[in-house]
Amino acid sequence: MEEFLFDTHVHTAESSPCGVLTAEETVHAYHRLGFSGFCVMDHYCPDYGYSKMDDILKGYRRAVKCGRKFGMDILLGVELRVRGALNDYLLIGLTEEMLYDNPRLCDYTLADVYDFTQEHGVLVFQAHPFRSSCTPAPPQFLDGMEVINGNPRHNSRNDRAVAYAKEHGLYVSAGSDCHQIEDAGRNGIITKERIRNLDQLKAALMSPETRLYTMEE
């Protein structure tokens, strides 16, 4: 039976200051690695506002355009950091319209972000919660947790994230946190059905049949 590889956590140089790979370079890398697609999770930090929303979306839009040439499915997300904290949250299920209509999500408290996502059918996964600069969020404000983060330049203490998610009954995800060429395709999820849209991605992350992927597999 055919299976599909999808990365849930990818950055682009166009929209993430820490990104090295352009959207086009990222699409090419993931196509070579046999992924069906990925979710662009460019940074949405407190110094980004409505006037810069086009900048936040620039890498995603370019990746979508390039991805069509290879038959790849490129989906939108953001890695949100709320003001006054160094934690990062992957928002899964956002649309461009939601972002433009709510241009100051980074000024919300985590509780307010969770209320917003519940109202709009968006999932909240905490990214790399056990890095030294991060603190695991209260589970009542999370749908899930990134339990495998593949960025090789950080110690994400993934084993602790696995234990925390299991203890609190959270959904789990795996992502490469791709910024540079050596990061591409290190992690992701494996599904039996191809992920072509945000509803299918959300369903896959909530499905017990979805497997977490590492490049060593």
C-alpha positions as CSV (number, residue, x, y, z in Angstrom):
1,M,0.0,0.0,0.0
2,E,1.3,3.4,-0.9
3,E,2.2,5.8,1.9
4,F,2.9,9.5,1.9
5,L,5.5,11.7,3.6
6,F,4.5,15.2,4.8
7,D,6.6,17.6,6.8
8,T,4.6,19.7,9.3
9,H,7.3,22.3,10.1
10,V,9.2,24.1,7.4
11,H,10.5,27.7,7.1
12,T,11.5,29.9,4.1
13,A,14.1,32.6,3.8
14,E,11.5,35.0,2.4
15,S,9.5,35.2,5.6
16,S,11.6,33.8,8.4
17,P,14.7,35.9,9.2
18,C,16.5,32.7,10.4
19,G,15.7,30.8,7.2
20,V,18.4,30.1,4.7
21,L,16.6,28.2,1.9
22,T,14.3,30.1,-0.4
23,A,10.8,28.7,-1.0
24,E,11.9,27.4,-4.4
25,E,15.0,25.7,-3.0
26,T,12.9,24.1,-0.2
27,V,10.3,22.7,-2.7
28,H,13.1,21.3,-4.8
29,A,14.7,19.6,-1.8
30,Y,11.5,18.0,-0.6
31,H,10.6,16.9,-4.1
32,R,13.9,15.1,-4.4
33,L,13.3,13.4,-1.0
34,G,10.0,12.0,-2.1
35,F,7.7,14.1,0.1
36,S,4.2,14.8,-1.1
37,G,4.2,18.2,0.5
38,F,4.9,20.2,3.6
39,C,3.4,22.9,5.8
40,V,5.1,26.3,5.7
41,M,5.4,27.5,9.4
42,D,7.1,30.9,9.0
43,H,7.6,32.9,12.1
44,Y,4.8,35.2,13.3
45,C,6.4,37.3,16.1
46,P,5.3,40.3,18.1
47,D,7.1,42.8,15.8
48,Y,5.0,41.6,12.8
49,G,1.7,43.4,12.4
50,Y,-1.0,43.9,9.8
51,S,1.4,46.0,7.6
52,K,3.8,43.1,7.4
53,M,1.2,40.3,6.8
54,D,2.2,40.1,3.2
55,D,5.8,39.5,4.3
56,I,4.7,36.7,6.6
57,L,2.9,35.0,3.7
58,K,5.5,35.7,1.0
59,G,7.4,32.4,1.4
60,Y,4.3,30.4,1.6
61,R,2.9,31.9,-1.6
62,R,6.1,31.3,-3.5
63,A,6.3,27.7,-2.3
64,V,2.8,27.1,-3.4
65,K,3.6,28.5,-6.9
66,C,6.7,26.4,-7.2
67,G,5.1,23.3,-5.7
68,R,2.4,23.2,-8.4
69,K,5.2,22.5,-11.0
70,F,6.1,19.3,-9.1
71,G,2.6,18.2,-8.1
72,M,3.3,19.0,-4.4
73,D,0.8,20.1,-1.8
74,I,2.1,23.1,0.1
75,L,-0.1,24.2,3.1
76,L,-0.2,27.3,5.2
77,G,0.6,27.6,8.9
78,V,2.4,29.9,11.2
79,E,4.8,29.5,14.1
80,L,3.4,32.0,16.5
81,R,5.2,33.6,19.4
82,V,3.0,35.6,21.8
83,R,4.4,38.7,23.5
84,G,6.4,38.3,26.7
85,A,7.4,34.7,26.2
86,L,9.9,32.6,24.1
87,N,7.5,29.7,23.5
88,D,6.4,28.9,19.9
89,Y,3.1,27.5,18.8
90,L,2.3,25.9,15.4
91,L,-1.1,27.0,14.3
92,I,-2.6,24.4,11.9
93,G,-5.7,25.2,9.9
94,L,-5.3,29.0,9.5
95,T,-6.3,30.6,6.3
96,E,-4.9,33.8,4.8
97,E,-8.2,35.5,5.5
98,M,-8.0,34.6,9.2
99,L,-4.6,36.2,9.4
100,Y,-5.6,39.4,7.7
101,D,-8.7,39.6,9.9
102,N,-6.7,39.0,13.1
103,P,-3.5,40.9,12.5
104,R,-2.3,41.0,16.1
105,L,-2.5,37.4,17.2
106,C,1.0,37.8,18.6
107,D,-0.3,40.3,21.2
108,Y,-2.8,37.7,22.6
109,T,-2.2,35.6,25.6
110,L,-2.0,31.9,25.0
111,A,-5.4,31.5,26.6
112,D,-6.8,34.0,24.1
113,V,-5.0,32.3,21.2
114,Y,-6.6,29.0,22.2
115,D,-10.0,30.6,22.4
116,F,-9.5,32.0,18.9
117,T,-8.4,28.6,17.5
118,Q,-11.3,26.8,19.1
119,E,-13.7,29.3,17.5
120,H,-12.1,29.0,14.1
121,G,-11.3,25.2,13.9
122,V,-7.6,25.7,14.2
123,L,-5.2,23.3,16.0
124,V,-2.5,24.5,18.4
125,F,0.6,22.4,18.8
126,Q,3.5,23.7,20.9
127,A,6.8,23.5,19.0
128,H,10.0,22.1,20.6
129,P,8.6,22.7,24.1
130,F,11.6,21.4,26.0
131,R,14.4,23.5,24.5
132,S,16.3,25.4,27.1
133,S,14.5,28.7,26.2
134,C,11.0,27.2,26.3
135,T,8.6,26.0,28.9
136,P,5.9,23.4,28.2
137,A,2.5,25.2,28.1
138,P,-0.5,24.2,30.3
139,P,-2.1,21.3,28.4
140,Q,-5.6,22.9,28.6
141,F,-4.4,25.5,26.0
142,L,-3.0,22.9,23.6
143,D,-4.4,20.4,21.2
144,G,-1.0,18.8,20.6
145,M,2.7,18.9,20.9
146,E,5.6,18.6,18.6
147,V,7.3,15.6,20.1
148,I,10.0,15.2,17.4
149,N,11.8,18.3,16.2
150,G,14.6,17.6,13.8
151,N,16.6,20.8,13.9
152,P,20.2,19.6,14.4
153,R,21.4,22.9,15.8
154,H,19.1,22.7,18.9
155,N,18.7,20.2,21.7
156,S,14.9,19.9,21.7
157,R,14.8,17.1,24.3
158,N,12.2,15.2,22.3
159,D,12.0,12.4,24.8
160,R,10.6,14.8,27.4
161,A,8.1,16.1,24.9
162,V,6.9,12.5,24.2
163,A,6.4,11.9,27.9
164,Y,4.5,15.2,28.4
165,A,2.2,14.6,25.5
166,K,1.4,11.1,26.7
167,E,0.8,12.2,30.3
168,H,-1.7,14.8,29.2
169,G,-3.4,13.0,26.3
170,L,-2.2,15.5,23.6
171,Y,-2.0,14.8,19.9
172,V,1.6,14.5,18.6
173,S,3.5,15.7,15.5
174,A,7.0,15.5,14.0
175,G,8.6,18.1,11.9
176,S,12.1,18.9,10.5
177,D,12.0,22.6,11.5
178,C,13.8,23.1,8.2
179,H,15.9,26.2,7.8
180,Q,18.9,24.9,5.9
181,I,19.5,22.3,3.3
182,E,20.8,19.7,5.9
183,D,17.5,20.0,7.7
184,A,15.2,19.1,4.8
185,G,13.1,16.0,5.3
186,R,14.6,14.9,8.6
187,N,11.2,14.4,10.1
188,G,7.5,14.4,9.3
189,I,4.5,12.3,9.3
190,I,3.5,9.2,7.3
191,T,-0.1,8.8,6.2
192,K,-2.0,6.3,4.1
193,E,-4.1,9.1,2.5
194,R,-2.3,11.9,0.8
195,I,-2.6,15.3,2.6
196,R,-3.9,17.8,0.1
197,N,-5.6,20.5,2.2
198,L,-5.7,21.8,5.8
199,D,-8.7,19.7,6.8
200,Q,-6.8,16.5,5.8
201,L,-3.8,17.7,7.7
202,K,-5.8,18.3,10.8
203,A,-7.5,14.9,10.4
204,A,-4.1,13.2,10.0
205,L,-2.6,14.8,13.1
206,M,-5.6,13.5,15.1
207,S,-5.6,10.0,13.6
208,P,-4.0,7.1,15.5
209,E,-3.1,5.6,12.1
210,T,-0.6,8.4,11.4
211,R,3.0,7.5,12.1
212,L,5.8,9.9,13.0
213,Y,8.8,9.8,10.6
214,T,12.5,10.2,11.1
215,M,15.1,10.1,8.3
216,E,16.7,7.1,10.0
217,E,13.6,5.0,9.5
